[in-house]
Amino acid sequence: MRKRKICMGVLFLAVLFCSRFQFIQAEEVRQVSLEEVLSIGNLDDNILFQWAGVAVDSQNYIYVTDAMDYCLKKFDCQGKLQKKIGRKGQGPGEFLAPRLLDCSRAYIYVTDQYVPGFQVFNKDLKFQHRIPLRMFINDFKVISDSEIAVAAITSDQICGILVLNTKGEVIRKFHYSEKNSSLMMNWIDFDFDSRKNLYIAYNFQDKIAKFDPQGKKLWSHSLMKMKHVKKKKIGSFVVPCEIVYKDIAVDSTGKVYVLSGEFSKNPSRDVYVLDPEGKQKAVLTLPEGSHCIYIDGSDFLYSRAGDGITLKKYRIVDSERQAESMNK
Amino acid sequence: MKQKYRGEKLFLFFLIMGLSLFYGEFYGKSLPIEQAQLIIIIDFNDFMCFSCLDSFVEFCHSLPFHSKDGKVCGVLVVNDADKTDLSFKIVEKKLRGFVSANNIKFPVLVDYLHIFNPLAEDGTVIILFNHREKCIKKYLFPLKREQKADILKALKD
């Protein structure tokens, strides 16, 4: 009888412990919602046809590349088109497939999927000059008016981020992986926080990593708990065919936002929110699938809708954070 | 055997219906019968791959006439049968942007009813109706130089 009571007691404690553990987990990983504040482009207008990249400057002007009409477009903070430039071609201010962009204090840097290097424009979208490169660019971030960090697609430097000057000369190299991986496996997206720490999301591996400004790895995490992605043979190459993470962005408080690929509950829509130590704090779900996310200086999040004909701007609503600030 | 012919007859029926739709309803008048006509069937997968359509755009720019003569018509084929009305409207908007940005002078329509799907199984193609030679030819993109010359000659004759 006594034994039975002890057993029941242990069982009760075990159940209590498990439920408390679950409660803590649920509390730690909470849902964060999005509040739409701006929508640019709809079915009837001729503003956006297939936007590819977005960047916002310190005056809240929004710059967008549109791959379908070969243009770079500038919008004010109300979403009104201010100016657009570009047409199909390879001359100054022309594009074959405009893709990524980022801005410094004075300039807009734009890449083309089929032309290596950058085209540089001023804030009035006037073409300034080209920065020629020999390699294609998978991702880049402008560090200052004189430095650009580039994740380049080359056979020998694929595991590195190159810091270039305005002439395209390499002034620093940073290796994020020592391993010589197979084709495309080390492709990444990256972002910096305000302290110049580097955050990397691997496109074809379940890996998010953080490095300090000296290049020392601080942590590395897997969010999907998966081992390998499917690969297929194209000609003599074997390439991965499933994307694990599509993009990464860091807000002004150091929170890290990782856009999922094909393995999350809502593919291309779930955005995992991590604290600067890499602990998952929340998941937010975009209303529609997106190829990228962008967070501006005021911590608004931008993503794709309508298969690229619409750009959405959201306020990130963290109810717990709101309650805390109300109490204060 | 009969089954097989039935399928082909059905396909031809839809093809003729499609043609009469484009050349009858949309132009409001028929062409002189001896003139060659061209239907360019654009595969949506190619449409979203900007380098894949280079050959297509280059060919379009080499056509020595404008849309009003009704010799050329484009059809955008969307393979995904699950497409909703909204997604078709999105496709239509993208097409609008593409046509305008690439200065395409002939009309291009979205094939909502999937009439032309069987013809675009191998990607973007050209169907040439050569009345003078009494034949219909199919060309796959990217076109070879001699194929391009054949088509342009047939259209000029």
Interface residues (C-beta under 8 A of the other chain):
Chain A: L43 N46 F49 Q50 D66 A67 M68 D69 Y70 C71 R87 K88 L96 A97 Q113 Y114 G306 D307 G308 I309
Chain B: F50 S51 V57 S87 K89 I90 K93 K94 R96 G97 F98 S100 A101 N102
